Amino acid sequence: MQRLTFFLVLIDALLAILALVLGYLFYFDSTFNMITFLGPFGLRLAVFYVVAIFSAYFCEMYRWTGRPSQLDLAARTAISIMLAFFILSAFYYIFPVTMIGRGYLSLSLLIFGGFQLLAHLVFLKILRLPRLANQVFIMGVGPLAQAVQKSLNQSTGRYVFAGFIQPPADIVTVPRAQIVGHIDDITDLVGQGKASRLVVAITERRGVLPVRELLRCKFEGADIVDAVSFYEETNGKLLIEHIQPSWFLYSDGFRITPFWRFYKRFFDIFLSCLGIVLALPLWPLVALLVRFDSPGPIFFRQTRVGEREKPFTIYKIRTMRQNAEKESGAVWATENDPRITHVGKFLRKTRLDEIPQLYNVLKGDMSFVGPRPERPEFVERLNEKIPYYSKRHFMKPGVTGWAQVCYPYGASDEDALEKLRYDLYYIKNYSLLLDFLIVLETVKVVLFGRGGR
């Protein structure tokens, strides 16, 4: 998925440069002047395509979940172009050396928008062509095989389901009409070129894994992958219920070295200081709104579970009425929760109530990006009910995280399981690039008010 995104971003960058060249030629109707076009050190060109790509990303032109319609893609393109125009106009005002004329800018952005829309439509069409998509056989006919097939439907046409292959001892829960063969037929099916990938999704593997047939398929050129790894690749999360401890032991990832911890700490301090400075003008206004909306303190303190399950005090702006849990005890926040004040609803939707947690980041209790810290009352219960739940505490909790940007607010044990899938994916695949992408996604979540309660 990341390779496809990178390829599409590269295409858009080239189209942005082409649009700027064509805009120059059409608008000035004169001989092409490289120095005037590029600007000092190529800044005009660089600023244009960087802002164009950023606006496209911000408007989710590179989002692969779901299958956007042509109208939806056109709307995103139009919003992206308008956003790029306003950002570039502001940037030119601050840095006049990078400026190009307003008419030239408008024409270039319109050309880029047309090229970008056409390129994305063609790209999605190509991805959905059955001959170009990866044909996938699923070896298994039980619940695990069903979960893999469901993940195939979310791959935006990158993978095409070719059928189930039935092992001898698996319980059949899939439609029998979709079973295309048995274990003995694997070699023939793969050898005929009907599929280039085979996903092993047998619920119970002991004594039924056809090693000889799988080795033959491997040497025939088929790509063989286990169900958990395939699910991770197509969904950006882990299939917790079907993971064995040995999978954690032998899989890549889950290694946070001292160097990465140092780098992450530096990243945390920089972002928390920047966030505190940017939020300074909002503090007095937010404090007044909270004070006049309901009686009680402005700030709210609560015990949360941190790294290695050590408790710490988290700081937030109060969004509930005072003593809201005096009678009920610790409970999840729900949709239209009566305990939340009028101002609190706005603060939660915009995530402004999370700003004081930047102080927790400076103290070292939290990281800027990481799994969301939960209350001890919830953690104790979830550790007993959900496998591997305690493993999320091997990393510092975060103000934002992969689960927060991929999944809405959790308000049940089932939601906690779903968010754990994303948390463990983040810990397994941690990198500074992933942190950077999560920060960008968080900006979109805040501005669009997604998932808050």
VENLIN-V220334 format. One record per residue. RES is the residue in one letter. PSI is psi in whole degrees, -180 to 180 (999 if undefined). NEAR is the number of other C-alpha atoms within 12 Angstrom. Layout:
# VENLIN-V220334
res=<RES/RES>
psi=<PSI/PSI>
near=<NEAR/NEAR>
This chain:
# VENLIN-V220334
res=<M/Q/R/L/T/F/F/L/V/L/I/D/A/L/L/A/I/L/A/L/V/L/G/Y/L/F/Y/F/D/S/T/F/N/M/I/T/F/L/G/P/F/G/L/R/L/A/V/F/Y/V/V/A/I/F/S/A/Y/F/C/E/M/Y/R/W/T/G/R/P/S/Q/L/D/L/A/A/R/T/A/I/S/I/M/L/A/F/F/I/L/S/A/F/Y/Y/I/F/P/V/T/M/I/G/R/G/Y/L/S/L/S/L/L/I/F/G/G/F/Q/L/L/A/H/L/V/F/L/K/I/L/R/L/P/R/L/A/N/Q/V/F/I/M/G/V/G/P/L/A/Q/A/V/Q/K/S/L/N/Q/S/T/G/R/Y/V/F/A/G/F/I/Q/P/P/A/D/I/V/T/V/P/R/A/Q/I/V/G/H/I/D/D/I/T/D/L/V/G/Q/G/K/A/S/R/L/V/V/A/I/T/E/R/R/G/V/L/P/V/R/E/L/L/R/C/K/F/E/G/A/D/I/V/D/A/V/S/F/Y/E/E/T/N/G/K/L/L/I/E/H/I/Q/P/S/W/F/L/Y/S/D/G/F/R/I/T/P/F/W/R/F/Y/K/R/F/F/D/I/F/L/S/C/L/G/I/V/L/A/L/P/L/W/P/L/V/A/L/L/V/R/F/D/S/P/G/P/I/F/F/R/Q/T/R/V/G/E/R/E/K/P/F/T/I/Y/K/I/R/T/M/R/Q/N/A/E/K/E/S/G/A/V/W/A/T/E/N/D/P/R/I/T/H/V/G/K/F/L/R/K/T/R/L/D/E/I/P/Q/L/Y/N/V/L/K/G/D/M/S/F/V/G/P/R/P/E/R/P/E/F/V/E/R/L/N/E/K/I/P/Y/Y/S/K/R/H/F/M/K/P/G/V/T/G/W/A/Q/V/C/Y/P/Y/G/A/S/D/E/D/A/L/E/K/L/R/Y/D/L/Y/Y/I/K/N/Y/S/L/L/L/D/F/L/I/V/L/E/T/V/K/V/V/L/F/G/R/G/G/R>
psi=<-42/-35/-42/-42/-45/-42/-42/-37/-41/-42/-45/-37/-43/-39/-35/-42/-43/-41/-38/-38/-48/-39/-41/-47/-42/-39/-43/-22/48/178/138/128/109/-40/-45/-38/-49/-35/175/125/24/21/-40/-46/-46/-45/-39/-52/-27/-45/-39/-43/-41/-43/-40/-42/-43/-33/15/41/-15/20/132/-7/135/179/95/141/169/-39/-41/-42/-38/-40/-43/-40/-44/-44/-39/-42/-43/-41/-43/-39/-46/-40/-45/-38/-43/-40/-41/-33/-38/-37/82/-22/-23/1/141/159/152/-41/-43/-42/-47/-45/-43/-41/-38/-42/-44/-42/-42/-46/-44/-46/-46/-43/-41/-38/-45/-41/-45/-36/-43/-41/-31/-3/125/-36/-27/-25/154/117/130/126/142/117/103/152/16/-163/-38/-41/-37/-41/-37/-42/-39/-39/-29/-37/-14/13/13/40/-1/-32/147/128/124/-16/165/145/125/121/166/-30/10/139/130/115/-3/161/129/-25/-20/-1/116/-7/-180/-178/-42/-17/-3/-51/-42/-44/-45/-40/-28/-2/20/-18/146/-6/140/121/121/109/52/127/-43/109/-20/119/-4/-2/115/81/-43/-44/-39/-39/-39/-42/-38/-44/-14/-8/3/147/114/129/148/161/-40/-44/-39/-41/-41/-42/-41/-19/-15/30/171/146/80/-44/-25/16/130/154/-33/-28/-42/-38/-39/-6/156/153/-168/30/106/101/163/-35/-45/-35/-41/-45/-43/-38/-41/-44/-42/-47/-43/-49/-37/-41/-43/-43/-41/-43/-45/-29/-9/-44/-22/-22/-52/-41/-46/-41/-42/-42/-44/-42/-43/-19/-39/150/148/175/159/-43/155/131/142/147/130/165/126/-154/135/31/28/130/149/166/122/147/132/166/133/128/-8/161/155/141/40/-26/21/-39/-36/-24/-165/116/158/149/137/172/132/44/124/-16/-19/134/170/-47/-35/-37/-43/-43/-40/-39/-37/-4/16/-23/-13/-9/-43/-17/-16/-28/-38/-36/-44/-38/-24/2/-30/166/165/-38/131/-180/146/131/133/168/148/-35/-40/-41/-42/-43/-41/-31/-33/-31/-32/125/138/14/-36/-18/-19/-14/8/-1/150/140/159/158/-39/172/176/-40/-38/-35/-16/-18/142/179/132/135/26/170/-35/-40/-38/-39/-45/-41/-31/-35/-45/-39/-46/-32/-43/-46/-39/-40/23/136/162/-32/-42/-40/-43/-42/-37/-39/-44/-41/-35/-38/-42/-40/-42/-47/-33/-3/42/137/-7/149/999>
near=<24/18/13/21/22/16/17/30/30/21/26/37/32/25/33/40/33/26/32/40/33/26/30/32/21/20/23/22/13/13/14/18/14/17/14/24/32/25/20/17/15/19/24/32/34/24/35/44/36/26/33/45/38/30/34/39/32/30/31/29/37/38/28/27/21/20/23/22/16/18/13/19/30/26/21/28/38/27/26/33/40/26/26/36/35/22/24/34/25/18/22/24/16/12/16/18/20/27/29/34/25/20/19/26/40/28/27/37/43/29/30/40/39/26/29/39/34/21/29/36/25/18/27/31/22/18/25/22/18/20/19/18/25/28/30/41/47/52/53/46/39/33/25/36/44/32/33/45/36/22/35/34/24/25/33/31/31/33/35/32/35/31/35/41/41/37/34/24/21/28/21/25/21/27/20/18/15/24/27/29/26/27/33/23/24/41/31/22/33/37/22/15/23/25/35/32/35/44/44/40/40/39/35/23/23/13/13/22/25/27/19/15/27/32/19/22/32/22/15/23/19/30/26/30/26/32/43/34/30/35/37/31/27/30/33/36/30/37/36/32/23/30/26/20/14/10/20/23/13/14/19/16/18/24/21/22/14/10/13/19/20/16/18/33/27/20/26/38/26/19/29/34/24/19/27/24/17/14/22/17/12/19/21/13/17/31/28/18/26/34/25/17/24/23/18/20/22/30/28/26/22/21/23/32/32/35/26/20/26/23/23/27/26/35/28/32/36/41/44/35/28/24/19/21/16/11/10/11/13/20/21/22/24/18/19/17/21/17/27/29/28/24/30/38/32/27/30/32/27/26/36/34/37/36/37/35/41/36/29/32/39/26/22/29/34/41/38/44/44/44/41/40/47/40/27/23/20/27/32/18/19/25/23/14/17/25/24/28/32/31/31/40/30/26/39/40/42/45/43/42/42/42/40/39/36/31/30/25/29/28/24/19/22/15/20/35/31/32/38/43/38/36/44/38/39/43/37/32/26/31/27/26/16/23/32/22/25/29/30/25/32/31/24/25/31/26/18/18/23/23/26/33/30>
